[in-house]
Amino acid sequence: MDALLALGNAHARKETAETEIRQLRAYSREFHSDRPYKLEPLAEFSGMSVSGIRTAYKDAEIDTVAHQVGRKPDSRHTRPPAVGTTWS
């Protein structure tokens, strides 16, 4: 049973890391004013292709990061807030 517990714990850490990575990608692209991080270095450091970075995070990650940093994203496109979210 110890191996199953260790496997479950490792899986939970992996899920947490993947969530953090998606949030960091969203932060890098959406919260850096008119100079977001470029796709090429983000792809390289994420182990992804440039085209993969474009879809590597969703509105949920943007909303989470906005809540964490206490401000709206600086993205060039306008997105409506998620249901139940209010921007100050």
N, C-alpha and C positions, 0 to 999 in steps of 0.2 A: 504494500500500500504506500510505502514511502516514495517509490518511483512515480506513482500516479500523482501524489501530492506535489512532488517536484516538477512534474510535467505540467500540472495545472498552474503552478506558480510561474514557471517559465513562460507559459502561454499568456498569462495576465501581464507579465512584464513586456512581452512582445507587443501586445495590443496597446499598452500604455505608450510604448516607444513609437508605434506607428501613428497614434493619435497626435503625439507631440510633433512628429515630423510633418504631418499634414498641416498642423497649426503654424509651424515655422515657415512652411512654404507660403501659406496664406499671408502671414505677416510680411514676409520678404517681398511679395508682389503687391499687396494691397494697402500697406501701411507705411509706405516710404515716399510720400508726397509725389512729386512729378518725376522722381528718379528711382523707380522700383528696381530691385535686383534684376539683372538680365537673366534670361532663360538659360543661356549656355552654362554659366557657373552653377546655377541652381540644379540643372540636370546633372552636371558632373558630380557635385557633392551629394546628390540624392541617389546616384546610381541609376538614373533614368534617362530617357531620351528627351530632347527639347519638346517634342510634341506631347510627350507624356506629362511634362510639368504643367502644361496649359490646363490639364484637367485633373491635376493631382490633389486638388482640394475643392471643397464645395462650399455653398453658402453657410452651412452649419459651422464649418471651421472659421470662416470670416466672422460670423456672429460671435463665436466663442472668443476669438482674439479681440474683437471690438469691446466686448465686456471686460476682458482681462486688462486691456490698456486704457479703457475708459474713454474711448473716442470712436468716431466713425472711420471707416476705411477711407483712404485717399485715392481709391481707384479711379481710373478714367471713365469707367462706365457706372451708371447709376443703378443701384439695386434697391428694391423696396426692402424694408426691414422684415425679418421673420415675424410671423404672427406672435403677438404678445410681447414684442420687443419695442421699446421706446428709446429713441435717440435723444440725448440731451444736448 
